[in-house]
């Protein structure tokens, strides 16, 4: 059986600043995931900012999973996660005065 | 060929009945696609607006229509609800912002300009984030076609307006009013129009229908939906949800002169809209598009 795969664009070119969280994404069918963050535009210094992967029992309540990614000066940053249950999201915080537009892609594989 | 005229042979019906995934449908002779979401998202994708050079050129209403998911219908109180058939359904989810809309679309083309029939089993619910009935939290769900032949782009729209501003409505509506085409970008190559705008909706005949919402947000009951069109006459020929069949005599689509690059287009889209600052979810267990040729 071919392994199912799907990439969801969970954030696309919305302005991100201060604290932010991607919308809950239900993906219990998948066993592995990569969050890709492609930076489109920035204001201020975002390098070094951290995005944390979160998991949830119900899509409503969230806890850090332990995986995180650190934004760099590269266009694309990513982190990998496995064994995550039924929902995934990332949360982040940018320094005061910093803003970014990004495409955050969640690449899933069964 | 309407539903009145097409009766499959005993042998054809027997073949359909032998497969539980198909026996709950009444397809026309050719199955164009049958999507059971236990087998992936099968070509259903987030709708995005047109753009040129920059995503910022998009009409703002189209900027964020949210990616579809494969849902097991899992809840904090009872765990996994599953789908009508199997575990997974197609799930559309809005952001938690009143008026937010999520739209998923599947894009094919037609090979014969004749009758087609869309059938689906679906349900909708608000996010179960409060211990309340929440029966008026989802504003609307709907289905639309985006079609084109040599003369016209035409767009049948059909929605169930569940509630508005916190008050129950429970009506099926259609929309023939066109929204203005707007030029996108600076090269004069691309236009866009937000056809799901809230104005211009009209009740279909015998519009009121109470659906089986059940009593809390984590109980799902699945509904049957059927929409027939005739691509030759550009008419909506049948609208049905469960046991309710609407007179379509005066139910007409949006009509637009044919546009470049869209010939033989046969797109189907589902959407859900929230009435309050809470996520609204539309679930589609399975969908079947069939045609007669």
Interface residues (C-beta under 8 A of the other chain):
Chain A: X4 X6 X8 X9 X10 X12 X13 X14 X23 X24 X25 X26 X27 X28 X29 X40 X57 X58 X59 X60 X61 X86
Chain B: X40 X41 X46 X55 X56 X63 X64 X66 X67 X69 X70 X71 X72 X74 X75 X76 X88 X91 X93 X95 X127 X128 X129 X279
